[in-house]
Structure formats: structure tokens, C-alpha cells
Amino acid sequence: MITPYSRQLVLSSRKIPFINKILESIMKHLVFLALLFGSNIAYAAEAKSNEKNDWNATSLTEEVIKKIQQSQFQYKKCVTDEMQKEGYYKFDSRNATDAIIKQCENVLSNMRRVYLDSKVPGVIADRHLKKMRIDITRRVLKQLMFAEAAKKTGR
């Protein structure tokens, strides 16, 4: 026998899974919004920490630019002078390139000091020095490989 009270229980038990689905959906949305908000806070903190590494290229004076150019010239001159030595042509071109670059590291560190004295952030100075070192290393290796190939064909 079905009473009005038992009918109400049957109807309410059918509603509970539906309510659970709604609550589950709401919880998913709340978790998503919390993660989104947390990522914005993390991004803002990272952006604020990167502000100290920002640098305006126009802040260098002509005197500082000339010092940097002079340091670049000294580094290239050091590499060229080391390449002129006969001992490096006896080695493998890769080993010779490595030895030449290592001989001129102190000149490159002087250039870094010029950057840091000019209040250029270390990250930017290191990036420029790394690029310059890689470019010079490629040129030296290419030239030594040409010399090695010419030496082998001359036999």
C-alpha cells in the first residue's frame, strides 16, 4: 500500500542522484576557478620578479658602447693571435678550437666586467657573451677544418 509519505520518499530518492550530479559539476567549476586564480597569482609574481631583469638598451652611454666594442675587438684579436700559432694545426680541429677559445676566456671575462660595471643585468650580459663565444667558435672551427682539409689534400 502506497501512502503519501512513502510516495514522497520515492520521489526524493530519485532526486538525490540528480542533486549529486549538480553538486559535482559545481565542485568541478570551483576547482577550475581556484586553479585559474592561482595561476594568475603565480604569473603576476613571475612578471614582477622579471622586472628587475628588464633593461632599456638606450641606457648605455657612448663611452660604454665604445668600451664594449673595444673589448669585443680585444677578444677577436686574442682568438686571431692564438690561431696564428703553428701548434694548433697539429691537433684535431675540434680540440684546437677548444684550446684556442679557452686561451681567450680571460679577455671575455673582462668584457663581462665592462657590462656589469655599466649596470647591464647579468642575464643579458651572459646571453650576449654566450652568443659571441658561439659565433667565434664556429668561425674558428670552420677555418681550422678548412686548413685541415687543405693539408690532407696537399699530401
CNS distance restraints for C-alpha pairs under 8 A (distance, minus, plus):
assign (resid   2 and name CA) (resid   6 and name CA) 6.12 0.50 0.50
assign (resid   2 and name CA) (resid   7 and name CA) 6.52 0.50 0.50
assign (resid   3 and name CA) (resid   7 and name CA) 6.20 0.50 0.50
assign (resid   4 and name CA) (resid   8 and name CA) 6.24 0.50 0.50
assign (resid   5 and name CA) (resid   9 and name CA) 6.45 0.50 0.50
assign (resid   6 and name CA) (resid  10 and name CA) 6.30 0.50 0.50
assign (resid   7 and name CA) (resid  11 and name CA) 6.32 0.50 0.50
assign (resid   8 and name CA) (resid  12 and name CA) 6.11 0.50 0.50
assign (resid   9 and name CA) (resid  13 and name CA) 6.05 0.50 0.50
assign (resid  10 and name CA) (resid  14 and name CA) 6.44 0.50 0.50
assign (resid  11 and name CA) (resid  15 and name CA) 6.50 0.50 0.50
assign (resid  12 and name CA) (resid  16 and name CA) 6.50 0.50 0.50
assign (resid  13 and name CA) (resid  17 and name CA) 7.75 0.50 0.50
assign (resid  14 and name CA) (resid  18 and name CA) 7.51 0.50 0.50
assign (resid  15 and name CA) (resid  19 and name CA) 6.27 0.50 0.50
assign (resid  16 and name CA) (resid  20 and name CA) 6.10 0.50 0.50
assign (resid  17 and name CA) (resid  21 and name CA) 6.24 0.50 0.50
assign (resid  18 and name CA) (resid  22 and name CA) 6.38 0.50 0.50
assign (resid  19 and name CA) (resid  23 and name CA) 6.13 0.50 0.50
assign (resid  20 and name CA) (resid  24 and name CA) 5.99 0.50 0.50
assign (resid  21 and name CA) (resid  25 and name CA) 6.12 0.50 0.50
assign (resid  22 and name CA) (resid  26 and name CA) 6.19 0.50 0.50
assign (resid  23 and name CA) (resid  27 and name CA) 6.12 0.50 0.50
assign (resid  24 and name CA) (resid  28 and name CA) 6.25 0.50 0.50
assign (resid  25 and name CA) (resid  29 and name CA) 6.34 0.50 0.50
assign (resid  26 and name CA) (resid  30 and name CA) 6.18 0.50 0.50
assign (resid  27 and name CA) (resid  31 and name CA) 6.11 0.50 0.50
assign (resid  28 and name CA) (resid  32 and name CA) 6.15 0.50 0.50
assign (resid  29 and name CA) (resid  33 and name CA) 6.13 0.50 0.50
assign (resid  30 and name CA) (resid  34 and name CA) 6.09 0.50 0.50
assign (resid  31 and name CA) (resid  35 and name CA) 6.19 0.50 0.50
assign (resid  32 and name CA) (resid  36 and name CA) 6.12 0.50 0.50
assign (resid  33 and name CA) (resid  37 and name CA) 6.04 0.50 0.50
assign (resid  34 and name CA) (resid  38 and name CA) 6.08 0.50 0.50
assign (resid  35 and name CA) (resid  39 and name CA) 6.13 0.50 0.50
assign (resid  36 and name CA) (resid  40 and name CA) 6.39 0.50 0.50
assign (resid  37 and name CA) (resid  41 and name CA) 6.44 0.50 0.50
assign (resid  38 and name CA) (resid  42 and name CA) 6.29 0.50 0.50
assign (resid  39 and name CA) (resid  43 and name CA) 6.04 0.50 0.50
assign (resid  40 and name CA) (resid  44 and name CA) 6.11 0.50 0.50
assign (resid  41 and name CA) (resid  45 and name CA) 6.26 0.50 0.50
assign (resid  42 and name CA) (resid  46 and name CA) 6.22 0.50 0.50
assign (resid  43 and name CA) (resid  47 and name CA) 6.09 0.50 0.50
assign (resid  44 and name CA) (resid  48 and name CA) 6.13 0.50 0.50
assign (resid  45 and name CA) (resid  49 and name CA) 6.27 0.50 0.50
assign (resid  46 and name CA) (resid  50 and name CA) 6.23 0.50 0.50
assign (resid  47 and name CA) (resid  51 and name CA) 6.46 0.50 0.50
assign (resid  48 and name CA) (resid  52 and name CA) 7.74 0.50 0.50
assign (resid  49 and name CA) (resid  53 and name CA) 7.78 0.50 0.50
assign (resid  50 and name CA) (resid  54 and name CA) 6.58 0.50 0.50
assign (resid  53 and name CA) (resid 121 and name CA) 5.91 0.50 0.50
assign (resid  53 and name CA) (resid 123 and name CA) 7.21 0.50 0.50
assign (resid  53 and name CA) (resid 124 and name CA) 7.96 0.50 0.50
assign (resid  54 and name CA) (resid 121 and name CA) 7.74 0.50 0.50
assign (resid  55 and name CA) (resid 120 and name CA) 7.10 0.50 0.50
assign (resid  55 and name CA) (resid 121 and name CA) 7.14 0.50 0.50
assign (resid  60 and name CA) (resid  64 and name CA) 6.08 0.50 0.50
assign (resid  60 and name CA) (resid  65 and name CA) 6.58 0.50 0.50
assign (resid  60 and name CA) (resid 118 and name CA) 7.30 0.50 0.50
assign (resid  61 and name CA) (resid  65 and name CA) 6.34 0.50 0.50
assign (resid  62 and name CA) (resid  66 and name CA) 6.16 0.50 0.50
assign (resid  63 and name CA) (resid  67 and name CA) 6.31 0.50 0.50
assign (resid  64 and name CA) (resid  68 and name CA) 6.23 0.50 0.50
assign (resid  64 and name CA) (resid 114 and name CA) 7.81 0.50 0.50
assign (resid  64 and name CA) (resid 118 and name CA) 6.92 0.50 0.50
assign (resid  65 and name CA) (resid  69 and name CA) 6.15 0.50 0.50
assign (resid  66 and name CA) (resid  70 and name CA) 6.00 0.50 0.50
assign (resid  67 and name CA) (resid  71 and name CA) 6.11 0.50 0.50
assign (resid  67 and name CA) (resid 114 and name CA) 7.18 0.50 0.50
assign (resid  68 and name CA) (resid  72 and name CA) 6.18 0.50 0.50
assign (resid  68 and name CA) (resid 111 and name CA) 6.54 0.50 0.50
assign (resid  68 and name CA) (resid 114 and name CA) 6.71 0.50 0.50
assign (resid  68 and name CA) (resid 115 and name CA) 7.40 0.50 0.50
assign (resid  69 and name CA) (resid  73 and name CA) 6.16 0.50 0.50
assign (resid  70 and name CA) (resid  74 and name CA) 6.18 0.50 0.50
assign (resid  71 and name CA) (resid  75 and name CA) 6.22 0.50 0.50
assign (resid  71 and name CA) (resid 107 and name CA) 7.50 0.50 0.50
assign (resid  71 and name CA) (resid 108 and name CA) 7.72 0.50 0.50
assign (resid  71 and name CA) (resid 110 and name CA) 7.35 0.50 0.50
assign (resid  71 and name CA) (resid 111 and name CA) 5.40 0.50 0.50
assign (resid  72 and name CA) (resid  76 and name CA) 6.23 0.50 0.50
assign (resid  72 and name CA) (resid 111 and name CA) 7.20 0.50 0.50
assign (resid  73 and name CA) (resid  77 and name CA) 5.95 0.50 0.50
assign (resid  74 and name CA) (resid  78 and name CA) 6.03 0.50 0.50
assign (resid  74 and name CA) (resid 107 and name CA) 7.02 0.50 0.50
assign (resid  75 and name CA) (resid  79 and name CA) 6.31 0.50 0.50
assign (resid  75 and name CA) (resid 104 and name CA) 6.70 0.50 0.50
assign (resid  75 and name CA) (resid 107 and name CA) 5.63 0.50 0.50
assign (resid  75 and name CA) (resid 108 and name CA) 6.24 0.50 0.50
assign (resid  76 and name CA) (resid  80 and name CA) 6.12 0.50 0.50
assign (resid  76 and name CA) (resid 136 and name CA) 7.75 0.50 0.50
assign (resid  77 and name CA) (resid  81 and name CA) 6.00 0.50 0.50
assign (resid  78 and name CA) (resid  82 and name CA) 6.15 0.50 0.50
assign (resid  78 and name CA) (resid 104 and name CA) 6.06 0.50 0.50
assign (resid  78 and name CA) (resid 107 and name CA) 7.74 0.50 0.50
assign (resid  79 and name CA) (resid  83 and name CA) 6.15 0.50 0.50
assign (resid  79 and name CA) (resid 100 and name CA) 6.45 0.50 0.50
assign (resid  79 and name CA) (resid 101 and name CA) 6.87 0.50 0.50
assign (resid  79 and name CA) (resid 104 and name CA) 6.41 0.50 0.50
assign (resid  80 and name CA) (resid  84 and name CA) 6.39 0.50 0.50
assign (resid  81 and name CA) (resid  85 and name CA) 7.06 0.50 0.50
assign (resid  82 and name CA) (resid 100 and name CA) 6.00 0.50 0.50
assign (resid  82 and name CA) (resid 103 and name CA) 7.75 0.50 0.50
assign (resid  83 and name CA) (resid  88 and name CA) 7.05 0.50 0.50
assign (resid  83 and name CA) (resid 100 and name CA) 6.89 0.50 0.50
assign (resid  83 and name CA) (resid 140 and name CA) 7.90 0.50 0.50
assign (resid  86 and name CA) (resid  90 and name CA) 7.55 0.50 0.50
assign (resid  87 and name CA) (resid  91 and name CA) 7.50 0.50 0.50
assign (resid  88 and name CA) (resid  93 and name CA) 7.96 0.50 0.50
assign (resid  88 and name CA) (resid  96 and name CA) 5.24 0.50 0.50
assign (resid  89 and name CA) (resid  93 and name CA) 7.37 0.50 0.50
assign (resid  89 and name CA) (resid  96 and name CA) 7.26 0.50 0.50
assign (resid  89 and name CA) (resid 144 and name CA) 7.34 0.50 0.50
assign (resid  89 and name CA) (resid 147 and name CA) 7.79 0.50 0.50
assign (resid  89 and name CA) (resid 148 and name CA) 7.31 0.50 0.50
assign (resid  91 and name CA) (resid  95 and name CA) 6.44 0.50 0.50
assign (resid  91 and name CA) (resid  96 and name CA) 5.73 0.50 0.50
assign (resid  92 and name CA) (resid  96 and name CA) 6.06 0.50 0.50
assign (resid  93 and name CA) (resid  97 and name CA) 6.02 0.50 0.50
assign (resid  93 and name CA) (resid 141 and name CA) 6.31 0.50 0.50
assign (resid  93 and name CA) (resid 144 and name CA) 5.45 0.50 0.50
assign (resid  93 and name CA) (resid 145 and name CA) 5.73 0.50 0.50
assign (resid  93 and name CA) (resid 148 and name CA) 7.15 0.50 0.50
assign (resid  94 and name CA) (resid  98 and name CA) 6.23 0.50 0.50
assign (resid  94 and name CA) (resid 141 and name CA) 6.49 0.50 0.50
assign (resid  95 and name CA) (resid  99 and name CA) 6.21 0.50 0.50
assign (resid  96 and name CA) (resid 100 and name CA) 6.13 0.50 0.50
assign (resid  96 and name CA) (resid 144 and name CA) 7.96 0.50 0.50
assign (resid  97 and name CA) (resid 101 and name CA) 6.17 0.50 0.50
assign (resid  97 and name CA) (resid 137 and name CA) 6.76 0.50 0.50
assign (resid  97 and name CA) (resid 140 and name CA) 6.22 0.50 0.50
assign (resid  97 and name CA) (resid 141 and name CA) 5.66 0.50 0.50
assign (resid  97 and name CA) (resid 144 and name CA) 7.59 0.50 0.50
assign (resid  98 and name CA) (resid 102 and name CA) 6.14 0.50 0.50
assign (resid  99 and name CA) (resid 103 and name CA) 6.23 0.50 0.50
assign (resid 100 and name CA) (resid 104 and name CA) 6.72 0.50 0.50
assign (resid 101 and name CA) (resid 105 and name CA) 6.45 0.50 0.50
assign (resid 101 and name CA) (resid 137 and name CA) 6.93 0.50 0.50
assign (resid 104 and name CA) (resid 108 and name CA) 6.69 0.50 0.50
assign (resid 105 and name CA) (resid 109 and name CA) 6.25 0.50 0.50
assign (resid 106 and name CA) (resid 110 and name CA) 6.39 0.50 0.50
assign (resid 107 and name CA) (resid 111 and name CA) 6.58 0.50 0.50
assign (resid 108 and name CA) (resid 112 and name CA) 6.45 0.50 0.50
assign (resid 108 and name CA) (resid 129 and name CA) 7.43 0.50 0.50
assign (resid 109 and name CA) (resid 113 and name CA) 6.31 0.50 0.50
assign (resid 110 and name CA) (resid 114 and name CA) 6.45 0.50 0.50
assign (resid 111 and name CA) (resid 115 and name CA) 6.47 0.50 0.50
assign (resid 112 and name CA) (resid 116 and name CA) 6.23 0.50 0.50
assign (resid 112 and name CA) (resid 125 and name CA) 6.47 0.50 0.50
assign (resid 112 and name CA) (resid 126 and name CA) 7.40 0.50 0.50
assign (resid 112 and name CA) (resid 129 and name CA) 7.39 0.50 0.50
assign (resid 113 and name CA) (resid 117 and name CA) 5.96 0.50 0.50
assign (resid 114 and name CA) (resid 118 and name CA) 6.26 0.50 0.50
assign (resid 115 and name CA) (resid 119 and name CA) 6.61 0.50 0.50
assign (resid 115 and name CA) (resid 120 and name CA) 5.47 0.50 0.50
assign (resid 115 and name CA) (resid 122 and name CA) 7.97 0.50 0.50
assign (resid 115 and name CA) (resid 125 and name CA) 6.17 0.50 0.50
assign (resid 116 and name CA) (resid 120 and name CA) 5.38 0.50 0.50
assign (resid 116 and name CA) (resid 121 and name CA) 6.82 0.50 0.50
assign (resid 116 and name CA) (resid 122 and name CA) 6.63 0.50 0.50
assign (resid 116 and name CA) (resid 125 and name CA) 7.48 0.50 0.50
assign (resid 120 and name CA) (resid 124 and name CA) 6.91 0.50 0.50
assign (resid 120 and name CA) (resid 125 and name CA) 6.51 0.50 0.50
assign (resid 121 and name CA) (resid 125 and name CA) 6.35 0.50 0.50
assign (resid 122 and name CA) (resid 126 and name CA) 5.89 0.50 0.50
assign (resid 123 and name CA) (resid 127 and name CA) 6.14 0.50 0.50
assign (resid 124 and name CA) (resid 128 and name CA) 6.29 0.50 0.50
assign (resid 125 and name CA) (resid 129 and name CA) 6.17 0.50 0.50
assign (resid 126 and name CA) (resid 130 and name CA) 5.93 0.50 0.50
assign (resid 127 and name CA) (resid 131 and name CA) 6.21 0.50 0.50
assign (resid 128 and name CA) (resid 132 and name CA) 6.18 0.50 0.50
assign (resid 129 and name CA) (resid 133 and name CA) 6.00 0.50 0.50
assign (resid 130 and name CA) (resid 134 and name CA) 6.10 0.50 0.50
assign (resid 131 and name CA) (resid 135 and name CA) 6.17 0.50 0.50
assign (resid 132 and name CA) (resid 136 and name CA) 6.15 0.50 0.50
assign (resid 133 and name CA) (resid 137 and name CA) 5.99 0.50 0.50
assign (resid 134 and name CA) (resid 138 and name CA) 6.16 0.50 0.50
assign (resid 135 and name CA) (resid 139 and name CA) 6.37 0.50 0.50
assign (resid 136 and name CA) (resid 140 and name CA) 6.11 0.50 0.50
assign (resid 137 and name CA) (resid 141 and name CA) 6.01 0.50 0.50
assign (resid 138 and name CA) (resid 142 and name CA) 6.01 0.50 0.50
assign (resid 139 and name CA) (resid 143 and name CA) 6.15 0.50 0.50
assign (resid 140 and name CA) (resid 144 and name CA) 6.08 0.50 0.50
assign (resid 141 and name CA) (resid 145 and name CA) 5.98 0.50 0.50
assign (resid 142 and name CA) (resid 146 and name CA) 6.23 0.50 0.50
assign (resid 143 and name CA) (resid 147 and name CA) 6.22 0.50 0.50
assign (resid 144 and name CA) (resid 148 and name CA) 6.03 0.50 0.50
assign (resid 145 and name CA) (resid 149 and name CA) 6.06 0.50 0.50
assign (resid 146 and name CA) (resid 150 and name CA) 6.06 0.50 0.50
assign (resid 147 and name CA) (resid 151 and name CA) 6.07 0.50 0.50
assign (resid 148 and name CA) (resid 152 and name CA) 6.26 0.50 0.50
assign (resid 149 and name CA) (resid 153 and name CA) 6.21 0.50 0.50
assign (resid 150 and name CA) (resid 154 and name CA) 6.06 0.50 0.50
assign (resid 151 and name CA) (resid 155 and name CA) 6.86 0.50 0.50
